[in-house]
Amino acid sequence: MDSSPSSRFSLAALIQNFLDHCEVGKNQSPRTLRNYYHYLTRFEKWAGNIRVAEISLDLVQKFRLYLNRLETEKQNQKFTHSTRSLSIKTQNYHIIALRAFLKYLAKNDIASLAAEKIELSKIPARTVEYLTHEERKRIFEQPDTSTLKGLRDIAILETLYSTGLRVSELVSLNRGQVDLKRREFMVRGKGRKPRIVFLSPRAVETLTAYFAKRTDNFEPVFLNHGRRKSGSLTDITLSEKRRLTTVSIENIVRTCAQRAGIIKKVTPHVLRHSFATELLINGADIRSVQEMLGHASITTTQIYTHLTNRRLREVHEKFHDAGKNKNG
């Protein structure tokens, strides 16, 4: 009789054990846990009541075909044109989660497919959208700094551009952690990894003006200043209720860009791209930019190098039409 862990526990039970390990053993973020749960639950529901020992390359291949055709099949049933719903990147996230689960099984001596045997789909090289100096100037002129909301909005724009923060990192900021005198503070990014970010003099100026205009003692750096009744809420609860959400900040950035007449889609992440691009254009080394962005891998930071490669520009300027100039 087979008494191995793979026979004693269902696929669903082992997935739950893996998620518990990610939460307690690896101290991974709630967002990572939610993503793993979503991707692995989809796999478990698709695969049915199987043992983990039955996970094979052939099964994984069939699951990938299922993901690739998922929305297409639904739309075909409605007699509409076929459109792929899940991007290759999203499909890969499912496979990354499955590989992490398989690595957990191997580490716990539970027989299953080796994670190293599963390769990710190739994704076209990423391109990044960023703002020119003129576009940034126009956007930053939009907030009405005679109002509290306007002071908040310009402080948001300047802080995003000065630090390269992700929007999720920005919304979680508290006043107590931001050192305006030293013009720096620590944040925890993806994987809860800490890093130091730096504020420009303009960002400090706008934050100082915004804080001076506020009459509350709430901790969040950026608040929703709409009318809200406190009712029976405690100060701490009300403070968190007033904290701006990622959606609110995305709306603020988009609205300022639209008012400035910018055609391209502008998001907080575009300001992050602009921050990195400006640093590299002005001669910063890519390793330093990697640290400031909080990228775990230098490969992620290298998406900017095709925009900022000074050597290629110098080669082009030196040799383009060189023979023509020599003969002329």
C-alpha positions in Angstrom: 0.0 0.0 0.0 1.4 3.4 -1.0 1.9 5.5 2.1 3.9 8.4 0.5 2.7 12.0 1.2 1.5 12.3 -2.4 -1.0 9.5 -1.8 -2.0 10.6 1.7 -2.9 14.2 0.7 -4.9 15.5 -2.2 -3.6 18.0 -4.6 -5.7 20.7 -3.0 -4.4 19.9 0.4 -0.8 20.0 -0.7 -1.4 23.4 -2.4 -2.8 24.7 0.9 0.3 23.4 2.7 2.5 25.2 0.1 0.6 28.4 0.6 0.9 28.1 4.4 4.7 27.6 3.9 4.9 30.7 1.7 3.0 32.8 4.4 4.9 31.5 7.5 8.1 29.9 6.3 9.0 32.4 3.5 7.1 35.4 4.9 5.9 36.3 1.4 3.5 39.3 0.8 -0.3 38.9 0.9 -0.3 39.9 -2.8 2.0 37.0 -3.7 -0.1 34.6 -1.6 -3.3 35.8 -3.4 -1.6 35.3 -6.8 -0.3 31.8 -5.9 -3.7 30.8 -4.6 -5.5 32.1 -7.8 -3.1 30.4 -10.2 -2.7 27.1 -8.4 -6.5 26.8 -7.6 -7.1 27.3 -11.4 -4.7 24.4 -12.1 -6.2 22.2 -9.4 -9.8 22.7 -10.6 -8.7 22.0 -14.2 -6.6 18.9 -13.3 -9.2 17.4 -11.1 -8.7 14.9 -8.3 -5.2 13.7 -9.2 -2.1 12.9 -7.2 0.9 15.2 -7.5 2.9 12.2 -8.8 0.6 12.3 -11.8 1.8 15.8 -12.8 3.8 15.3 -16.0 5.2 17.4 -18.8 2.3 16.2 -20.9 -0.2 17.4 -18.3 1.5 20.7 -18.0 1.4 21.1 -21.7 -2.3 20.5 -21.8 -2.8 23.0 -19.0 -0.9 25.6 -21.0 -3.1 25.0 -24.0 -6.1 25.4 -21.8 -4.8 28.7 -20.6 -4.0 29.8 -24.1 -7.5 29.0 -25.3 -9.4 29.9 -22.2 -11.2 33.0 -23.2 -11.1 32.1 -26.9 -13.3 29.1 -26.3 -15.8 31.1 -24.3 -16.1 33.7 -27.1 -16.4 31.0 -29.7 -19.4 29.6 -27.8 -21.0 33.1 -28.2 -20.3 33.1 -31.9 -18.0 36.1 -31.6 -14.5 36.6 -33.1 -11.7 34.7 -31.3 -9.7 37.0 -29.0 -7.1 35.7 -26.5 -8.0 36.8 -23.0 -4.9 35.7 -21.1 -1.7 37.4 -22.2 1.5 35.2 -22.6 2.8 37.1 -19.5 -0.2 36.1 -17.4 0.0 32.5 -18.7 3.6 32.5 -17.5 2.6 33.6 -14.1 0.5 30.5 -13.8 3.5 28.4 -14.7 5.8 30.3 -12.3 3.4 29.5 -9.5 3.2 25.8 -10.5 7.0 25.6 -10.6 7.3 27.1 -7.1 4.8 24.5 -5.9 6.8 21.7 -7.5 10.0 23.0 -5.9 8.2 22.9 -2.5 7.2 19.3 -3.1 10.8 18.3 -4.1 12.2 20.0 -1.0 9.8 18.0 1.2 10.6 14.7 -0.6 7.2 14.4 -2.3 7.5 12.8 -5.6 6.3 14.8 -8.6 7.6 16.5 -11.8 10.9 18.4 -11.5 10.2 22.1 -11.7 13.4 22.6 -13.8 11.8 20.6 -16.7 9.1 23.2 -17.2 10.2 26.2 -19.4 8.4 29.5 -19.6 7.0 30.8 -22.9 9.1 33.4 -24.6 7.8 36.9 -24.3 8.6 39.7 -26.8 11.2 42.2 -25.4 9.5 44.8 -23.2 9.3 48.4 -24.2 8.7 51.2 -21.8 6.8 54.5 -22.0 8.3 57.5 -20.5 7.8 61.3 -20.4 10.0 63.9 -22.0 11.1 66.9 -20.0 8.5 69.0 -21.8 5.7 66.6 -21.1 6.6 66.3 -17.4 6.7 70.1 -17.1 3.2 70.4 -18.6 1.7 67.7 -16.4 3.3 69.2 -13.2 1.8 72.6 -14.0 -1.8 71.2 -13.8 -2.5 70.9 -10.0 -4.0 74.1 -8.5 -1.6 74.7 -5.6 -3.8 77.3 -4.0 -6.0 74.4 -2.8 -5.2 71.5 -0.4 -6.0 68.9 -3.1 -3.8 70.7 -5.5 -0.9 70.7 -3.1 -1.5 67.0 -2.5 -1.5 66.2 -6.2 1.7 68.1 -7.0 3.3 66.4 -4.0 2.2 63.0 -5.4 3.7 63.8 -8.9 7.0 65.1 -7.5 7.4 62.2 -5.1 6.7 59.6 -7.7 9.2 61.2 -10.1 11.8 61.9 -7.5 11.9 58.5 -6.0 10.7 56.0 -8.7 8.3 54.5 -6.2 5.8 51.9 -7.3 2.2 53.2 -6.7 1.7 50.5 -4.1 4.7 51.7 -2.2 3.5 55.3 -2.4 0.0 54.7 -1.0 1.5 52.8 2.1 3.7 55.8 3.1 3.2 57.2 6.5 4.4 60.7 7.6 6.6 59.2 10.4 8.8 57.4 8.0 9.5 60.3 5.6 12.6 62.3 6.7 12.3 65.6 4.9 15.5 67.0 6.5 17.6 64.2 5.2 15.5 63.9 2.1 15.3 60.1 2.2 13.3 57.3 3.7 13.1 53.5 3.6 10.4 51.5 1.9 9.7 47.8 1.6 9.0 46.8 -2.0 8.3 43.5 -3.7 9.2 40.6 -1.5 9.2 43.0 1.5 12.8 43.9 0.6 13.9 47.2 2.1 15.5 50.0 0.1 16.4 53.7 0.6 14.8 56.2 -1.7 15.7 59.9 -2.1 13.7 63.0 -2.4 14.6 65.9 -4.7 14.5 69.5 -3.3 11.3 70.1 -5.3 9.6 67.0 -3.8 10.6 68.1 -0.3 9.2 71.6 -1.0 5.9 70.3 -2.2 5.5 67.8 0.6 6.3 70.5 3.2 3.7 72.8 1.7 1.1 70.0 1.7 1.8 69.0 5.3 1.7 72.6 6.5 -1.8 73.0 4.9 -3.2 69.9 6.6 -5.0 70.3 10.0 -5.2 66.6 10.8 -2.9 64.3 12.7 -3.4 61.3 10.4 -0.5 59.1 9.6 -0.9 58.5 5.8 1.2 60.8 3.7 -1.5 61.2 1.1 -5.2 61.5 2.1 -8.6 61.6 0.4 -9.7 65.2 1.3 -13.3 64.6 0.3 -16.0 65.2 3.0 -16.2 62.3 5.4 -18.1 62.0 8.6 -16.1 60.4 11.4 -19.2 58.9 13.2 -18.1 56.4 15.8 -14.9 55.5 14.0 -11.6 55.6 16.0 -8.9 58.0 14.8 -6.8 55.0 13.6 -9.7 53.5 11.6 -10.6 56.9 10.2 -7.0 57.5 9.3 -6.9 54.4 7.2 -10.3 55.2 5.7 -8.8 58.5 4.5 -5.7 56.9 3.0 -5.6 57.4 -0.8 -5.9 54.1 -2.8 -3.8 53.1 -5.8 -6.8 53.7 -8.0 -7.2 57.2 -6.7 -3.6 58.0 -7.4 -3.8 56.5 -10.9 -6.8 58.7 -11.5 -4.9 61.8 -10.3 -2.0 61.2 -12.6 -4.2 60.4 -15.6 -6.3 63.5 -15.0 -3.3 65.8 -14.9 -1.9 64.2 -18.1 -5.2 64.7 -19.9 -5.5 68.3 -18.8 -1.9 68.8 -20.1 -3.0 67.5 -23.5 -0.7 64.4 -23.3 -2.0 61.9 -25.8 -0.1 58.9 -24.5 -1.4 56.8 -21.5 0.2 58.2 -18.4 0.2 56.2 -15.2 2.3 56.3 -11.9 4.4 53.6 -13.5 5.2 55.8 -16.4 6.6 58.3 -13.9 8.7 55.5 -12.5 10.0 54.7 -16.0 10.7 58.4 -16.5 12.7 58.5 -13.2 14.9 55.5 -14.4 15.3 56.8 -17.9 16.4 60.2 -16.7 19.0 58.8 -14.4 20.5 56.6 -17.1 20.5 59.4 -19.7 22.4 61.5 -17.3 25.1 58.9 -16.8 24.0 56.8 -13.7 25.3 53.3 -13.7 22.7 50.6 -14.2 23.5 48.8 -10.9 22.7 51.9 -8.9 19.5 52.4 -10.8 18.6 48.7 -10.1 19.0 49.4 -6.4 17.0 52.6 -6.5 14.1 50.9 -8.3 14.2 47.8 -6.0 14.6 45.3 -8.9 15.7 41.9 -7.8 17.4 41.2 -11.1 19.5 43.4 -13.3 17.7 41.9 -16.3 14.6 43.9 -15.3 16.5 47.1 -15.2 18.0 46.5 -18.6 14.7 47.2 -20.3 15.8 50.9 -20.1 19.2 50.6 -21.7 18.0 50.6 -25.3 16.6 54.1 -24.6 19.7 55.4 -22.9 22.7 53.8 -24.6 25.1 56.7 -25.0 27.7 54.5 -26.7 25.4 53.7 -29.6 24.5 57.4 -29.9 28.2 58.4 -30.0 28.9 55.7 -32.6 26.0 56.9 -34.7 27.1 60.6 -34.5 30.8 59.7 -35.2 30.2 57.3 -38.2 26.9 58.2 -39.7 27.5 59.8 -43.1 31.2 59.9 -42.1 32.4 59.1 -45.7 30.1 61.8 -47.1 31.5 64.4 -44.7 35.1 63.3 -45.5 34.5 63.7 -49.3 32.6 66.9 -48.9 
